[in-house]
Amino acid sequence: MLQFNPVKGKVLIRKDKMEDTTASGILIGKSSTGRCVTAEVVSGERAGERIVFTPGISNAFDVGSEQLTVIFEYDIIAYL
């Protein structure tokens, strides 16, 4: 994988795919999913940790076959 370390105050993440159905098969509407998103941190001291964050200004790009995103650290709500 490409060695990529965002500048101070930013975090490189891999967003989780948002589910469109519940475990019991109920279809989730697009507006019901909210704006909180989960992801895995892929660089820095917290690499491998899971987070919940509020998507705001971000930059998404492809590295090989996967899409990665850079977000501001202050957009992280919690570490899971």
C-alpha distance (Angstrom), angle and dihedral (degrees) to the residues before:
residue distance angle dihedral
M1 . . .
L2 3.77 . .
Q3 3.82 114.3 .
F4 3.78 102.1 -120.7
N5 3.79 125.2 164.1
P6 3.79 117.0 177.9
V7 3.78 119.2 -138.8
K8 3.80 120.8 -91.4
G9 3.79 112.3 -65.9
K10 3.82 95.3 29.7
V11 3.82 133.2 90.6
L12 3.82 131.5 -154.1
I13 3.83 111.5 -136.1
R14 3.79 143.0 173.2
K15 3.82 108.4 -137.5
D16 3.80 119.4 -136.4
K17 3.78 117.5 -120.3
M18 3.79 109.2 -101.3
E19 3.79 111.1 -122.2
D20 3.79 118.0 -127.0
T21 3.83 95.9 -164.0
T22 3.80 134.3 44.1
A23 3.83 123.1 -121.4
S24 3.82 88.9 -95.0
G25 3.82 92.6 51.8
I26 3.81 101.4 -101.3
L27 3.80 112.1 148.8
I28 3.82 113.2 -120.0
G29 3.81 115.4 -142.3
K30 3.80 117.6 -128.9
S31 3.82 93.1 -116.1
S32 3.81 91.7 50.0
T33 3.79 94.4 63.1
G34 3.80 92.7 73.3
R35 3.77 125.2 -154.2
C36 3.81 100.1 -77.2
V37 3.76 112.7 105.4
T38 3.80 133.5 -173.9
A39 3.79 125.4 -138.3
E40 3.79 146.2 157.3
V41 3.81 120.7 -108.5
V42 3.82 108.7 -126.3
S43 3.81 103.1 -176.4
G44 3.78 141.2 39.6
E45 3.79 131.8 22.1
R46 3.80 93.9 -35.7
A47 3.82 96.8 49.1
G48 3.80 110.8 149.2
E49 3.81 94.9 24.5
R50 3.79 120.5 122.6
I51 3.80 120.6 -126.8
V52 3.79 142.5 -173.4
F53 3.78 112.9 -141.1
T54 3.77 142.3 169.4
P55 3.78 110.5 -118.8
G56 3.76 110.6 -126.8
I57 3.75 128.1 137.9
S58 3.78 107.1 -4.1
N59 3.77 140.8 152.0
A60 3.79 119.2 -134.2
F61 3.79 123.2 -166.9
D62 3.80 140.4 161.1
V63 3.78 121.8 -104.8
G64 3.79 108.2 -175.8
S65 3.78 106.6 -47.9
E66 3.81 98.1 -21.8
Q67 3.78 134.2 77.1
L68 3.81 117.8 -129.2
T69 3.79 129.4 -172.8
V70 3.80 134.2 -153.2
I71 3.82 115.9 -145.5
F72 3.80 135.6 173.0
E73 3.83 114.9 -95.2
Y74 3.80 90.3 -127.4
D75 3.85 89.4 62.6
I76 3.83 89.0 67.8
I77 3.80 109.8 103.5
A78 3.82 99.5 -178.0
Y79 3.79 145.6 -12.6
L80 3.81 113.2 -124.1
